Amino acid sequence: MAEEKKNNKGLIAAICAAVVAVIVAVVVVVVINLNNNGIVGKYNLVSTIDSEGNEVDATAAGNMMEYTIELKGDKTGTMVMKIDMSAYSDYVEDPSQLKSETTLNVTYDDKTMTVDNNGQKAVSNYEYKDGVLTLELNGQKMKFKKA
């Protein structure tokens, strides 16, 4: 009987250790996914901030320009820049130049975001907080809000 109690204690200890290991693994996976996937999504440019701290609302120009960033969970994404100045077509000789769309590849890590424009790479520090992604390069900032 004493040997059976020892075996039961060993079995119970092993089961408890396995349960604790599973719980720890689940918590680690959830924390990793929350940290990495919080930034994943699509963002729209809402403002720019110059090196002196002056913030300009970009939503007012939304019908003429639209900047979006879409970030994926694999640390890649795209930045799309759409410009439509066709409202000014009466004032220029070649109105075809007033409308454009450019898609750039993006990669990111925990601190920086790299935008690749046909081989020219711009590396920007970024901050992500409460659904707002702020990119900073040479004292200039662009604020994007999660869509």
TIDO-291581 format. One line per field, with one value per residue (C-alpha): residue number from 1; residue in three letters; z, y, x. Coordinates in steps of 0.25 Angstrom, whole numbers, m for minus. Each point is the difference from the previous one (the first is absolute). Example, Ala and Ser with C-alpha at 12.3 -4.5 7.8 and 13.67 -1.06 7.14 Angstrom:
! TIDO-291581
num c(1	2)
residu c(ALA	SER)
zz c(31	m2)
yy c(m18	14)
xx c(49	6)
END
This chain:
! TIDO-291581
num c(1	2	3	4	5	6	7	8	9	10	11	12	13	14	15	16	17	18	19	20	21	22	23	24	25	26	27	28	29	30	31	32	33	34	35	36	37	38	39	40	41	42	43	44	45	46	47	48	49	50	51	52	53	54	55	56	57	58	59	60	61	62	63	64	65	66	67	68	69	70	71	72	73	74	75	76	77	78	79	80	81	82	83	84	85	86	87	88	89	90	91	92	93	94	95	96	97	98	99	100	101	102	103	104	105	106	107	108	109	110	111	112	113	114	115	116	117	118	119	120	121	122	123	124	125	126	127	128	129	130	131	132	133	134	135	136	137	138	139	140	141	142	143	144	145	146	147)
residu c(MET	ALA	GLU	GLU	LYS	LYS	ASN	ASN	LYS	GLY	LEU	ILE	ALA	ALA	ILE	CYS	ALA	ALA	VAL	VAL	ALA	VAL	ILE	VAL	ALA	VAL	VAL	VAL	VAL	VAL	VAL	ILE	ASN	LEU	ASN	ASN	ASN	GLY	ILE	VAL	GLY	LYS	TYR	ASN	LEU	VAL	SER	THR	ILE	ASP	SER	GLU	GLY	ASN	GLU	VAL	ASP	ALA	THR	ALA	ALA	GLY	ASN	MET	MET	GLU	TYR	THR	ILE	GLU	LEU	LYS	GLY	ASP	LYS	THR	GLY	THR	MET	VAL	MET	LYS	ILE	ASP	MET	SER	ALA	TYR	SER	ASP	TYR	VAL	GLU	ASP	PRO	SER	GLN	LEU	LYS	SER	GLU	THR	THR	LEU	ASN	VAL	THR	TYR	ASP	ASP	LYS	THR	MET	THR	VAL	ASP	ASN	ASN	GLY	GLN	LYS	ALA	VAL	SER	ASN	TYR	GLU	TYR	LYS	ASP	GLY	VAL	LEU	THR	LEU	GLU	LEU	ASN	GLY	GLN	LYS	MET	LYS	PHE	LYS	LYS	ALA)
zz c(0	3	m13	m7	7	m5	m14	1	6	m12	m10	6	0	m14	m4	7	m6	m14	3	4	m12	m9	7	m1	m15	m3	8	m8	m13	3	5	m13	m9	8	m1	m15	m5	7	m11	m12	m8	m9	3	m6	1	9	3	m3	11	m4	7	8	5	m8	m4	m13	m1	m13	0	m7	m12	0	m14	m6	7	7	7	6	7	1	9	1	11	m8	2	m14	m6	m10	0	m11	m4	m9	m5	m8	m4	m12	6	m5	m14	m6	5	m6	m14	3	10	m1	10	10	4	5	9	6	8	8	8	15	10	15	13	14	m1	m15	m13	m13	m13	m13	m12	m12	8	8	14	11	14	10	15	4	12	1	11	1	m15	m5	m7	m1	m9	2	m10	1	10	m8	4	m6	8	m5	7	m1	m10)
yy c(0	10	m3	3	13	4	m4	9	11	m1	m1	12	8	m3	4	13	3	m3	9	11	m1	0	13	7	m4	6	13	1	m2	10	11	m2	1	12	7	m3	1	12	8	m9	7	12	14	14	12	10	11	4	7	9	0	12	m8	7	m11	1	m7	m9	m4	13	m3	m14	2	4	m9	m13	m8	m13	m11	m14	m9	m15	m10	m4	13	5	9	11	15	5	15	5	14	6	15	m2	12	9	m6	13	7	m10	m4	m15	m4	m15	4	4	m14	m11	m12	m6	m12	m2	m13	2	m9	3	m5	4	14	3	0	0	5	m5	9	m7	m3	13	m4	10	m5	6	m1	m3	0	m8	4	m1	m3	12	m3	12	m1	9	4	12	7	m1	m9	m7	m5	m11	m5	m14	m2)
xx c(0	11	7	m14	0	14	m4	m13	8	10	m11	m7	13	2	m14	1	13	m6	m12	9	9	m12	m6	14	1	m14	3	13	m7	m11	10	9	m13	m5	14	2	m14	m4	7	m5	m11	m3	3	m4	8	m7	11	14	9	12	13	m5	m12	m10	m11	m8	m13	1	m14	m4	8	m6	m7	13	10	m1	11	m2	8	m4	9	0	3	13	7	m3	m10	m3	m2	m9	1	m12	0	m12	2	m9	m9	12	0	m4	12	11	4	1	m11	4	11	m10	m4	9	0	13	2	12	5	1	8	0	6	m3	6	2	m8	7	m7	6	m2	6	13	1	m3	m5	1	m9	m2	m14	m9	m13	m10	m15	m2	9	12	10	12	12	11	9	m8	m13	m11	m12	m12	m8	m13	m5	m11)
END
